[in-house]
Amino acid sequence: MKSYELLVFDWDGTLMDSAGEIVGSMQQAIQDTGLPERTPAQMRELIGLGLNDVLARLFPELDTRRVRARLDDYRRRYGMQRSRAVLFPSVIATLDVLRDRDFTLAVATGKSRRGLDDALASSGTRHLFQTTRCADESVPKPAPDMLEDILLRTATLPERALMIGDTEYDVAMARAAGIDSVGVGWGVHDAERLARAGALEVLDSVEALPAWLDRRAAGEVRPG
């Protein structure tokens, strides 16, 4: 009997190699709207959080509501550039393997619904996921709300679910929802940080996930 029934994936930095594009788009918007400049490292650090949390941390000296309004107006006037980000290697093959093994697959992401729908369509992965939750539909990470919504929608107990993500915000969200988590070492936060946050293990490739799940089911991985 496998340990988990439900696998919930983060999107940016976990399945899609989009961190650089996100930082570049944010830099451009900040420059075009006259907001104080921030370094790429400062912006990359916050990928995965909801936009209001990102703005509050980037610009603590400014009114978050006014900054959000300025950026929303910028987006309405100039639209959103079509993403050129691609999935990490072997993502689709690995998701196919997991679905063939009867795992239920889901996504919990800091993206907006529009952004995720565009990414699912461009990557051809919409059919792989039973349900998805976005930061503009619920309280964003690291609050547990997105995961709790997914558990309810899939009728899954917390102990039968696993979160897979690249940031400590993913791990913290899982911990708050009573769900185990695995980190991925190819995204935004490094392996040591993910382990410190409470990830059971940090994988070095997406192809390693099915084998890790086999070891977990066989009792070779410490319990969460």
C-alpha positions, 0 to 999 in steps of 0.5 A: 500500500502506498503512503500517499494518494494525493501529490500536490505540486507547486508550479513556478520553480518546481515544474516550470523553469520560470523564476528568471522570467518572473524576476525580469517581468517584475523588474520591468514593471517596477522600472516602468511604474517608478517604484524604488529599484530592488535587486533580482536576489530580493525579488527571487527570494519571494517567488511563491508568495501572494502578490500582496505579501511580495509587495509588503516585503519588497516595499515595507516603507510604502502603502501596499494597497497603493503599490498594488493599485499602481501595478494593476493599472500598469498591467491593465494598460500594457497587458501581460507578456506571453510567457516563454517559460518551459517545463523542467526536463522530464516533468511531463514523463514523470507526471504521466508515470505518477498518474499511471500509478493512480496518484491524484495530482494537483497544483497549489501555486502563488500564480494568479488563476489567469497565469496558471491557466495560461501556463497549463495551456501552453505546457499541455498539462491541464489534463494531468491535474484533478484540481488546482488552487491559486493565490488569488482564489484563497489565502496564499502561502504560507497559510494552509488554505490552498492545501485545505481546499485541495484536500476537501475537493479530492476527499483526501486525509492530510496524512495521505497527501504530499506537497512538492515544492521549491521554497520554504513557503511550500514547506511551511504551507504543508506543515500548517495543513498537517501534510508531509512535504518534499523539497526540490533542489532546482528551484528558488531556495537551496536544499539546506533551507528546505530541509531546515524548514521541515522537508522530508527530503530534497530531491535533485531531479524530478525523475527521482520522485517516483523512486522516492515514493517507492522508498517511502512506501517501503518504510525506507524514508523517515515518517513525517 
